[in-house]
Structures are given as structure tokens and as C-alpha cells.
Amino acid sequence: MKRKQGFWTKIGVRIPLVLWSLAVLYPILWMILGAFKSNAEIYSNPWGLPDTFSFGNFFDAWSNYNIDISVFNSLIVTGVGALLTLVMAIPTAYALERLRFRGNRLLFTLYISAMMIPMVLGWIPLFFLLMQLNLLDNIFGLAIVYAVSQLPFSIFVLTSFMATIPKSLEEAAAIDGMSPYKILWKIITPLSMTGIITVTIMNMIQFWNEYFMALIFLQSENNYTLALAIDYISNETQYTNSWGTLFASLVIAIVPVIILYAIFQRRIVKGMTEGAIKG
Amino acid sequence: MVQSKKQRYLFMAFCLVPTFLMFAIFTLYPLVNGLYYSLFQWSGSSSAAEFIGLENYRKLFNDDIIPATIWHDYFLVITKIIGIMILSTFFAVALTQMRIKEAPFYRIVFFFPNIMSVVVIGILWMFIYNPSLGLVNSGLEFLGLEGWTRSWLGSERWALPSLVLPSVWAGIGLFMLMLMGGISNISKSYYEAAEIDGANGWQQFWKITLPLVWPQMKISILYIIITTLNGSFIIVQVMTKGGPNNATHVMGSYLYEEAFVKYNFGYGATIGVMILVLSLITVLIMQYFMRREKVEY
């Protein structure tokens, strides 16, 4: 737009933008500050700065509420899940993008439409399936379920990345006598690294944050992921009122996400908007 | 390619079969089996599964809570669409067309809640709504509106509307960015031509921006519908567990309670079938209503 915008228009537009920024930042900031306050201070001065920064709440959450175990469990589930997703998604994405075979389109559509189907219905049979496979209440069982649940999204993003790799590279390698396995491993995988990293970050955030499947498929406290442990503390807080401990555990949960976002902000944004536009 | 047919098939099988098997076992089989479970009365122990045909469906139609859960789900769908679309359209237009220097800052901040865990968002907002300490009531008192303060999540009337704000808060960023992508693809020449014809900013918005960004809006609306019908129960579970007195139960949280708290697995599966059918019908109907000839200038 060429027209000069008036001074007042610019101010008027900024008011909602600034207000919404405050609405987003203030609760998060305040949660982080709350984690450093004593309980008495949270009651006397819930929305201000703490008098002294104390790490007592973190120690309490870490040792008395088993946050240490659940952080470890969440790391395992996130890592194993993300790796497993790649192992399953990369070869399939390559085959769907490059190999010609009957049913190619159909298979692709099947995977993609699974992104739109509500999985709640499947969770009841899945519960009993995991029980039969001895994977119920098992963080590796949960990692498998997570990995399969992110397959459609991962395949979708990876195929679109692989489509941009020139075919001539593979053809040249095949003429040199390279086996297709090697082509996939030595040429396609390194060249689609951008896509692989995007998908992996998205999946890791997803797995780190996931709550409901963990709630259904994990039962004993020793297997709780971070999301379940926090929910447990939150339910306790209604009786104990130890808000400081709760905030400390929320901060522990959110810090890795903030770090990933700080480093990979562009990729995350791109991955999510593209994932949503698949419809 | 110099490879025998057999090798080619072997490679193809290597690529496709293991993944598809995992997908079939952990996604397709449970979905299909869910339909089958809905015909049984079953409390979990394998001996007690009893085939009861469509009895669960009859129960579903006579269950007083079911219509309420459906209404709650669609209440969330509608309010989220209105809230998110108005705000994210406004922000998207402001950030793309107003030449705001600090636009990247707003983009980064607004998007952040999209990658926060629903558990964290839910707990954060439970505290914001906390009757004695929370920001909402303190804010109202500060403004001198003591009469408006209440126990937001504890009130049957206000608990469900109170869930809308956290969902909008968490959702704005993604949809704003999708719309910004659409707006930045609109050729500048349309606006220049409109400028010459003397159209003001408001007219340009209605006549150029809105029609040309319609595909992105349509996708956003469908995406809100799908994610709400398939996921609203998560924030409900975290913040209210369906209470008080079922006032916030949505279909998914009711399924969870029936299946995994009361161990009525057959009936739970029936609710799951209802969720599947309703979300498919809703998406199809919305796609029909929102089809609109592509605008080309």
C-alpha cells in the first residue's frame, strides 16, 4: 500500500498487537517468576516480582515429586519415538515419491487421510492390544504408539522434500552400480536432511508435550512422563496448595521447548503451517 | 537402472512393508476394531465380553449426557472459529500490510503458545482463573468490578465459556501465520490498481484481501473443526475433568470417563464411533458450504 498511513492509524493498530503480546508473555513470565517464589509469597503477592530468587521449589519438585524420573522417561520416549518415526518414514516416503508401482497413490492417500481421522476410537482397542503385547504401562510401548501416530505427518513432509531432489543424482549413482539401499542411505537421506530435521523437531515437541495417550497407556508413577507428572502435581496442589512446586515443574517442562524454539524457530513455524495446509 | 525385477521388488518391500505393518497394527486395526467393540458389553476382562448387537447405540441415543457433550463440542468449535479467525485475520493483515517495524517480534511471540503442551496451557489458565489468586478476578477487582468476579471453572454456567479463551490464546499464532502466507502471495498490483480507483483500506480488505485469502481461511476453519472435535477433550481433561456436574464434558472426555474410569469399554467405543461419524459429516458439510469459485482477477 502506497498511501501514507496516519500517525493515529499506526498507534491504533499497535494497541491490539501490544495487548496480545502482553496476554501471551505475561502469564508465561509470571509462571517462571512464580517458580522462584515461596508459597507464602505467591499468596501475598501473586503477580509481582519475587523478593529473592530461590531454587527451593525446583529441588522439591525434582526430588519429592519424582520429576527426575519423569524427565528421564520423557527424554526416552521423545528420543526413541523420534528415531523410530524416521526409521519408518524415510524409506516409505522415498518409495512413495520415487518408485512406480500400482497402488502408490492409494497408499499415499491412506497415510495422509489418517491425519484427519479422530484416533480416540482406536485408543480403546489399542489399550488391549498393548496389554496383549506386554507393552502397556511401558514407555517403549508408548514410544512405538507415538512414532506410528506421527507417521502420516512425517511421510507427508518428507515426500514433499524428496520431490525437490533432482533425479539425475540417483540415476548417475545407479549407473555406477550403487545398490538402491545405498542410494537411499548415502544420497537421499543426506540430501533430505533439512526435511528430516524439520520433521524430527516437530515430532520431538509433539512427543515431549503429549498428554492424553500417556494418560491412557501408562499407569504406574515410575513410568509417568513429564506431562503426567505435572498433571499429578496439579491435582495434588488443589489440596496441598504448593503452587511454587507446580510452577517449578511447569518451567522444567517448558524450558526445552523454549530452547528448541529459540534455535529452530523458522523450521518449526514452517513445519507446522505446512502440516496444517495438507487438508 | 540395472537391477533385476526381483531385486527391485525386494527393495520396494524393504521400503514399504515394515512401515505399513506397523501402521496397520497400531492405527488401522485399532480403528476397525473400535467399530467391532461397540457391539459388545465389556468391562475389560476377556471372559466377560458379551455380544449385545446395537444395544450400546440404543443406550447412546437415550443417554441424557450425550446431547450435552455434542453441544459442548460444537460450542467450542463455533466460538473458537469466531475468536481465532477474527483475531488472526486482524493480526495477519496488520503485520503484512501496515509496515510495522517490530512485526517479527509479534510473529515469534504469538506463535509460541502453539508449541506449548496442553497440560502446561491448561494448568497456567487454571491459575489465571483461580478464584482468589487468579489474574482474571484480580483484574476485575482492580477495575472496580467486584460483582463480576466468580469461581470461573467452578460455575456450571461459566466453566465451558472459560475454556474458549485458553484455546484461542493457544491457537492464534498458527492461523495468523497461515493467513500471512496467503496475504503475502497476493500481487501488489491489485492494491495499486485499487489505490488508483480510490478504494480505501477497508474496501481493499473486503474486495481484495478477503476473497484472495479465502483458500487459506477455508483450510484454517476446517483445521479448527478437525482439531477441536478430535482434541478438545485434552484441555477439558486437564482443566475441569468434565465437571462441574458434567457442564464441560465433551464427547472425547465422556468417552475417556466411560471407558477408562468406569470400564465400560463397549460403550466407550460406541461414543468413539459417534465422534468419528460426526466429525466426518461435519467436515463434509463444511466443505460443501465453503466451496466457492476461485476468485481470479
Interface residues (C-beta under 8 A of the other chain):
Chain A: M1 K2 R3 Q5 T9 K10 V13 R14 P16 L17 W20 S21 A23 V24 L25 Y26 P27 I28 W30 M31 I42 Y43 P46 W47 M88 A89 P91 T92 Y94 A95 L99 F101 L107 Y111 A114 M116 I117 P118 M119 V120 L121 G122 W123 I124 P125 L126 F127 F128 L129 I144 V145 A147 V148 S149 L151 E171 A174 I175 G177 S179 P180 Y181 L184 I205 W208 N209 E210 Y211 F212 L215 I216 A227 I230 D231 S234 W243 L246 L250 A253 I254 V257 Y261 Q265 I268 V269 M272 T273 A276 I277 G279
Chain B: M1 V2 Q3 Q7 R8 F11 M12 F14 C15 L16 P18 T19 F20 M22 F23 I25 F26 T27 Y29 P30 L31 N33 G34 L35 Y37 L87 F90 F91 A94 L95 Q97 M98 R99 I100 F105 Y106 R107 I108 V109 F110 F111 F112 P113 N114 I115 M116 S117 V118 V119 V120 I123 L124 W125 M126 F127 I128 L133 L135 S138 W169 I172 L174 L177 M178 G181 Y191 E192 E195 G201 Q204 Q216 I219 S220 L222 Y223 I226 L229 N230 F233 I234 Q237 V238 G252 L255 Y256 A259 F260 F265 G268 A269 G272 V273 I275 L276 S279 V283
